[in-house]
Amino acid sequence: MTTNINYTNIDGNYPVAGQDNDSQGFRDNFTNIKNNLRYAGDEITELQNKAILKSALVGSTLNNDLSYATMYRPQIKAAATTFKDLGSINGAAIVSFLDGSMQKVTTGGPLTITLNDFPATGLAGSLRLWINVTFSVNQVNAVVTLPNNVTLSGDGINRFDPIAKTITFTGAGNYMYEFVTVDGGTNFWIIKVA
């Protein structure tokens, strides 16, 4: 962006001391100062609206939502990923991509996973889900039902039923799966991470 501010159109030597100065010079300087302040205000407002910031500007809240804008060749060092613990759930577990690309759910009973808010078609969205399987004394196994549009990727997942879209756990433990989509969540691949 090229600035519209033009400081050269302000005569810093006007008025001239000790002589009668035409008022037109004052008017020209004031007009040019006013225009340059307006340009500066517009440019600062545009930067405030479009910049990525470390913290919120005074009187505002931080919003670094890039809406999937393309960034070319960034070098990222020691990047962190947002983690969300969904807690203990029995029944429906809604996993939203917008809540973070690393999430945890603890089985409080049978779970039915719903995957929401993934990027649009043509963009890859990947989310890791940590499933902490807990058992009560009388529980024989724990069952997690996945969305119908999940397809197994890779060598396989023990106790994954590709027809029923369920994973049956026979013992307590921690399990990590990655869900990947490139078509806005119409279809997902599931990969066992750990």
C-alpha positions in Angstrom: 0.0 0.0 0.0 1.4 3.4 -0.9 0.5 6.2 1.5 -1.5 9.2 0.4 0.2 11.4 3.0 2.2 14.2 1.3 4.2 16.2 3.8 5.9 18.1 1.0 2.7 20.1 0.3 3.0 21.8 3.7 5.1 24.9 3.7 7.2 24.7 6.9 8.6 28.2 6.2 5.2 29.9 6.1 4.4 32.4 7.5 7.6 34.3 7.1 8.4 36.3 10.3 8.5 40.0 10.1 6.5 40.5 7.0 2.9 40.7 5.9 1.9 37.2 4.8 -1.0 36.5 2.5 -3.8 34.6 4.2 -4.0 32.2 1.3 -0.8 30.5 2.4 -2.4 29.9 5.8 -5.4 28.4 4.1 -3.3 26.2 1.9 -1.2 24.9 4.8 -4.3 24.2 7.0 -6.1 22.4 4.1 -3.0 20.3 3.4 -2.6 19.5 7.1 -6.3 18.5 7.3 -6.1 16.3 4.2 -2.9 14.6 5.4 -4.5 13.9 8.9 -7.5 12.4 7.1 -5.2 10.2 5.0 -3.3 9.1 8.1 -6.5 8.4 10.0 -7.8 6.2 7.1 -4.5 4.4 6.7 -4.3 3.7 10.5 -7.9 2.5 10.6 -7.2 0.1 7.7 -4.1 -1.2 9.5 -6.1 -1.7 12.7 -8.8 -3.6 10.8 -6.4 -5.9 8.8 -3.3 -6.4 10.9 -2.4 -9.5 12.9 -1.7 -8.3 16.5 0.0 -9.8 19.6 -2.5 -8.2 21.8 -5.7 -6.2 21.6 -5.5 -2.5 20.8 -6.7 -0.1 23.5 -10.5 -0.2 23.6 -10.9 -3.3 21.4 -10.8 -7.1 21.7 -8.2 -9.2 20.0 -9.5 -10.8 16.7 -6.9 -12.4 14.6 -9.4 -14.4 12.5 -7.7 -14.6 9.1 -10.7 -16.3 7.5 -8.4 -18.8 5.7 -6.4 -16.0 4.0 -3.3 -17.3 2.3 0.1 -16.7 3.9 3.1 -17.4 1.8 6.4 -18.9 3.1 6.0 -18.3 6.8 8.7 -19.6 9.1 7.1 -20.8 12.3 9.2 -21.6 15.3 7.9 -23.4 18.4 4.3 -23.0 17.3 1.5 -24.1 19.7 -1.8 -25.6 18.9 -5.0 -24.8 20.7 -6.1 -27.7 23.0 -9.6 -28.1 24.4 -10.7 -30.7 27.0 -14.3 -31.5 26.3 -14.5 -33.3 29.7 -16.4 -36.5 30.5 -19.3 -37.1 28.1 -21.9 -39.8 28.0 -23.8 -39.6 24.7 -23.3 -36.9 22.1 -19.8 -35.4 21.8 -19.7 -32.4 19.5 -16.2 -31.8 18.3 -15.8 -28.4 16.5 -12.7 -27.7 14.5 -13.0 -24.0 15.6 -12.3 -25.0 19.2 -8.8 -26.2 18.4 -7.0 -28.8 16.4 -6.2 -30.9 19.5 -9.1 -32.0 21.7 -9.7 -34.5 24.4 -12.9 -36.4 25.4 -13.3 -38.8 28.3 -15.8 -41.6 28.0 -18.6 -41.2 30.6 -20.4 -44.0 28.7 -21.0 -44.7 25.1 -20.1 -41.8 22.8 -21.4 -40.6 19.5 -18.9 -38.2 17.9 -20.0 -35.4 15.6 -17.4 -33.4 13.7 -18.3 -29.8 12.9 -16.9 -26.5 11.4 -14.1 -27.8 9.3 -12.6 -25.7 6.5 -14.3 -25.4 3.1 -13.8 -27.7 0.1 -10.3 -27.3 -1.3 -8.7 -26.7 2.1 -7.3 -29.5 4.3 -8.6 -29.7 7.9 -6.9 -31.9 10.4 -8.0 -32.5 14.0 -6.5 -34.8 16.6 -8.9 -36.3 19.1 -7.6 -37.9 22.3 -10.1 -40.4 23.7 -9.6 -41.2 27.4 -11.4 -44.5 27.9 -12.6 -45.1 31.5 -14.5 -48.1 32.8 -16.9 -48.7 35.7 -16.7 -52.1 37.5 -19.5 -53.6 35.5 -18.7 -52.2 32.1 -17.6 -54.9 29.6 -16.4 -52.5 26.9 -16.7 -48.9 25.7 -18.1 -48.0 22.3 -17.4 -44.8 20.4 -19.6 -44.2 17.3 -18.1 -42.1 14.6 -19.9 -40.1 11.8 -21.0 -42.2 8.8 -18.7 -40.2 6.5 -15.5 -41.5 8.3 -13.3 -43.8 6.3 -10.4 -45.8 7.7 -7.0 -44.7 6.4 -3.8 -46.7 6.8 -3.1 -50.1 8.2 -6.3 -50.3 10.3 -7.6 -49.6 13.8 -8.1 -52.5 16.2 -11.8 -53.1 16.9 -13.0 -50.6 14.2 -16.2 -51.6 12.5 -16.2 -49.9 9.1 -19.9 -50.7 8.6 -21.2 -49.5 12.0 -18.5 -46.8 12.2 -17.7 -47.8 15.8 -14.6 -48.4 17.8 -14.9 -50.8 20.6 -12.5 -50.5 23.5 -12.0 -53.5 25.8 -9.9 -51.7 28.4 -9.2 -48.3 29.9 -6.5 -46.2 28.3 -5.6 -43.2 26.2 -6.1 -43.3 22.4 -5.3 -40.7 19.8 -6.9 -40.4 16.4 -6.6 -37.9 13.6 -9.5 -36.9 11.4 -8.7 -35.3 8.0 -11.0 -33.8 5.4 -10.4 -31.9 2.2 -14.0 -31.4 1.2 -15.5 -29.3 4.0 -16.3 -32.3 6.2 -18.3 -34.2 3.6 -15.8 -37.1 4.0 -13.2 -37.8 6.7 -10.2 -40.2 6.9 -9.4 -41.5 10.4 -5.8 -42.4 11.3 -4.7 -43.9 14.6 -1.9 -41.7 16.0 -1.3 -43.4 19.3 
